[in-house]
Amino acid sequence: MTALDARLSALHADDSSQKALVDLFTHLAQASKDVSELIAAGGALGSSVGEENADGDQQKALDVLADDIFLEAARQSKVVAAYCSEEQEDAVILDESAPLVLAIDPLDGSSNIDVNVSIGTIISVLPNPGGDLQASAMQPGTHQLAAAFMVYGPQTTLFVTTGSGTDLYRLHPATGVFMLIDEAIEIPEETSEYAINASNARQWFPATQRYVSDLLLGVDGPRERNFNMRWVGSLVADAGRIFNRGGVFLYPGDQRKKYESGRLRLIYEANPVAFLVEQAGGSATNGSDRILEIQPSEIHQRTPLVFGSKTEVRWLGSYEAEARQGHSDSPLFGHRNLFRS
Ligand code: FDP
């Protein structure tokens, strides 16, 4: 079995400029091991510290601790110019001359902390573009040099890409080292499983309503087969499942106030997940456009996010395209209402 640093060094053996990436991941891996141990230790980690983060979410004690730990790891690595975190209003400038920018959601799925459900860390690594470092993370996702997410679940796992496929590692509990357990992961092109928070159904825009209602019609509907639904409510856990057995994940925009562009953040959630997904043969869009090509305009901006098995992402895209052309018939919500027959 191969350890994370050995694998990354081997992948980038003939490219000395990538050494910074290996250094960064060595420090991030240690930080995530520390966070994983904190979570496993339990205690009052899910309690609120009574403050809101840059996005208006209540900050939990563990959110803040995880942010401190990853910020310190970035500082220690000496290769990070700016640290842009969900938990910080502005970028933290570390070293203007360093080659990398780190965008991070230190603890994703934190509303699941109290109930012992998988949570994680999401990471996007960009080149230092020079100039105003406050704006340095506002690069399209195609610029990413690496992306990763850790899942703190029954096992602590790590999905990583540096642009040569997506690999999966597991934290070995005895040695504290991330060991490679699956390389060049391939997300199946077809799937019969989808993930969406259905409690928002009445707020969805017509394309999402029509798409999901056709899935619900199963063998009797236009898709002519039954679909299964799974929703953990932690992006990392839902994504991990999709890397393992396929599926499609949707967090669309909807009619709720402040949710017109969905809930998830472009720079440190959608972009890294999209990079990992594409490297595993899947797709990621905002319903119509490739996530990785969106030019960010704000560090904490949100985006609708659809990712996973290619065929299903394409299906959703065709519903979106039809909706833009004015097609609004919905079997679930329109005159052919499923529940009224
Ligand atoms: P959380 O707020 O608990 O951190 O990143 C936001 C996120 O979790 C995702 O992990 C998850 O997919 C989503 O929010 C869940 O949102 P809903 O509660 O609106 O379903």
Residues whose N, C-alpha, C, O or C-beta is under 5 A from the ligand:
A	BS01	FDP	L107 D108 G109 S110 S111 N112 N197 G233 S234 L235 V236
